[in-house]
Amino acid sequence: MEKIGGPDYPDMAANLRILAQIRAGQGRYKEAEPLLKRSLQITRAARGPVDEVLVPGLSSYADVLRKMSRKDEASQVEMQLRAISRK
């Protein structure tokens, strides 16, 4: 798909998020993190920094960070989630 639409193709974000969730489900958090970060980067570029379509990716990212004992970073991501919810 990346060859067809390019690396910033919006559907790529969803595919990366799904792949990251699979990796996280397997306990492969270090592999999931960069996939989620890239997914969020693509989505923000396409939809803006506070669009509700970011919610699933941000939720997954916060969960992965917590599983890797990076609670402060997870809290920052959760603050972004709350900002979107208030929008």
C-alpha positions in Angstrom: 0.0 0.0 0.0 2.9 2.4 0.8 4.1 2.0 -2.8 0.6 2.8 -4.2 -0.2 5.8 -2.0 3.2 6.8 -0.7 4.4 6.8 2.9 1.9 9.4 4.0 -1.1 7.8 2.6 -3.9 8.1 5.2 -4.9 4.5 5.1 -1.3 3.6 6.0 -1.9 5.1 9.4 -4.6 2.6 10.1 -2.6 -0.3 8.8 0.4 0.7 11.0 -1.8 1.1 14.1 -3.3 -2.4 13.5 0.2 -3.9 13.1 1.3 -2.1 16.2 -1.7 -3.5 18.2 -0.8 -7.0 17.0 2.8 -6.5 18.1 1.7 -5.1 21.5 -0.7 -8.1 21.9 2.3 -10.3 21.5 4.2 -8.3 24.2 6.5 -6.8 21.5 6.1 -3.3 22.8 9.5 -2.0 21.5 8.4 -3.0 18.0 4.9 -1.5 18.5 6.1 1.9 19.6 7.6 3.2 16.4 4.7 1.9 14.4 2.3 3.8 16.5 4.4 6.9 16.4 4.4 6.8 12.6 0.7 6.1 12.5 0.1 9.2 14.6 2.4 11.3 12.5 0.6 10.4 9.3 -2.8 11.0 10.9 -1.8 14.4 12.4 -0.5 15.5 9.0 -3.7 14.5 7.3 -6.3 15.6 9.9 -4.6 18.0 12.3 -3.4 17.7 15.9 -6.7 17.4 17.7 -8.9 15.3 15.4 -11.0 12.6 17.0 -9.6 10.1 14.5 -6.4 10.2 16.6 -8.1 8.6 19.6 -7.5 4.9 18.9 -3.8 5.5 18.1 -3.2 7.7 21.1 -5.0 5.2 23.3 -2.8 2.4 22.0 0.3 4.5 22.3 -0.4 5.4 25.9 -1.0 1.7 26.7 2.3 0.6 25.1 4.2 3.3 27.0 2.6 2.2 30.3 3.5 -1.5 29.5 7.1 -0.3 29.0 7.0 1.5 32.4 7.2 4.9 30.8 4.4 6.4 32.9 5.3 10.0 32.5 5.2 9.8 28.7 1.9 7.8 28.9 0.4 10.6 31.0 1.4 13.2 28.4 -0.3 11.1 25.7 -3.4 10.8 27.9 -3.5 14.6 28.3 -3.7 14.8 24.5 -6.6 12.4 24.6 -8.4 14.5 27.1 -7.8 17.6 24.9 -9.5 15.9 22.0 -12.4 14.8 24.1 -13.0 18.3 25.3 -13.0 19.6 21.7 
